[in-house]
Amino acid sequence: MTCPAPFNLAHYVLAHAARQPDKVALAVLSPARAERWSYARLEETVRRTAAGLLATGARPGDRVLLRLGNQPAFPVAYLAAIAAGLIPVPTSAALTTPEITALTPAIAPRLILAEAGIALPDPCPCDVITDLAALAAHPPADYAMGDPDRLAYLIFTSGTSGRPRAVAHAHRAVWARRMMWAGWYGLSDTDRLLHAGAFNWTFTLGTGLLDPWAIGATALIPAPGTSPEILPLLLKRHDATIFAAAPGVYRQMLRADLPDLPKLRHGLSAGEKLPEPLRAAWGQATGTALHEALGLSECSTFISGSPDRPAPTGTLGFAQPGRRIAVLDEVGTPLPDGQTGTLAIHRDDPGLMLGYLEGGAPHLPLIGDWFATGDTVHRDAGGALHYHGRNDDMLNAGGFRVSPAEIERAFASIAGDCAAIAVEIRPDTHIIALAHTGTIAEPTLRQHAETCLAGYKQPRLYARLDALPRGGNGKLDRKALSALLKGPP
């Protein structure tokens, strides 16, 4: 899947502005109103903002740190920087001053685009611009075209494996996302895709905005502060045909009766493992399927089910058409089907990062020709991938490695929202704990474990919580959960 050259990510994403200038590219939805952006308005604002960035003295290759909230200004600034040949660095608005201060030296920004109330580095290493409207008061800039393999943007890993790392992506990364159109989304230019996440979440940026725009569809985003309970109303009122969210959002929506959604064809799930009971409950409530995808900051999503090829029950789905993957053993040798190992992506995948930014340049760590993802899987004879958890989430019980996902699946039908983690009860002594929101008494949970889990997999600690700690996008915060449960059983 060769990317054309010369190429610019923003030029490619916004190409439909010339073909359908008056079509709605973006609608920001609230129960009371919808703010609509046509393709023509979107592209003109991006190109004018690109010119404004260059007018500051920034030059192609300079890095622009984005400290922007849940507003359309975020994707506009992101695409404007890329259009001008600058390197945007999106970051979570939730980062504190110490957190963003720690990240900033690695990227050495030339500019910071900021919104009031969002933490900045201290001390601030460069100029800060808060008036993005003033940036857009310039004649539109031309796109900076060039080699599709050159650096386009930087993002940070979530840090769940330790210190966040800056991931360098090429312009070609967006071209590789075309493999998701049929391999996950079932997306066409007639779709109206509603993504439940915030503008400044990379899942929303890619799945909710860039991909619909690249194919000429309409992106629907809830207004800031919209609660999950309102999403069904927005889906129905605005004729959404595809819905995308993290599993936690689906779970919250299912707590209330859902209206009839005649236009909705299916839902998309990513961000964390989708529990099978949740998938089944959504299907029963809406009559539509949920298609899950596995991805990572280093390569976005590349394993998924789709409307054309649904994932068999209990699996992640398949490698998207055009992807080249392997399951590796501990020394990097590809394993046959049926054996469990580490999921890996071939170095030639066009969506794979240029590398982690180290010493000012990207470095791509490889095992032979493969990039190891840290996800533990096995592939069955039909090609479907079975997920066993992250290598760094894997639990150790008496010398046995245990998948938290396996334990969570065992309890999903009776324990409500649940998560298995390792809890340190004494220095260097860990036990498996299950945190849950259900109402089943602990003796019953223990009896259930005895019926479906080997002894070494059974939790030693059960903790009932009103809610599991989750981030703003509904993703489980395992670090915070571990802190809650740390202590003697």
Secondary structure, DSSP 8 states (H G I E B T S, - for coil): ----SSB-HHHHHTTHHHH-TTSEEEEEE-SS-EEEEEHHHHHHHHHHHHHHHHHTT--TT-EEEEE--SSTHHHHHHHHHHHTT-EEEE--TT--HHHHHHHHHHH--SEEEE-TTS---SS--SEEE--HHHHTSS-------B-TTSEEEEEE--STTSS--EEEEETHHHHHTHHHIIIII---TT-EEEE-S-TTSHHIIIIIIIHHHHHT-EEEEE-TT--GGGHHHHHHHTT-SEEEE-HHHHHHHTTS-----TT--EEEE-SS---HHHHHHHHHHHS-EEEEEEEETTTEEEEE--SSS---TTS-BEE-TT--EEEE-TTS-B--TT--EEEEEETT-TTS-SEEEETTEEE---BTTEEEEEEEEEE-TTS-EEEEEETTT-EEETTEEE-HHHHHHHHTTTSSSEEEEEEEEETTEEEEEEEE-----HHHHHHHHHHHS-GGGS-SEEEE-SS--B-TTS-B-HHHHHHHH-S--
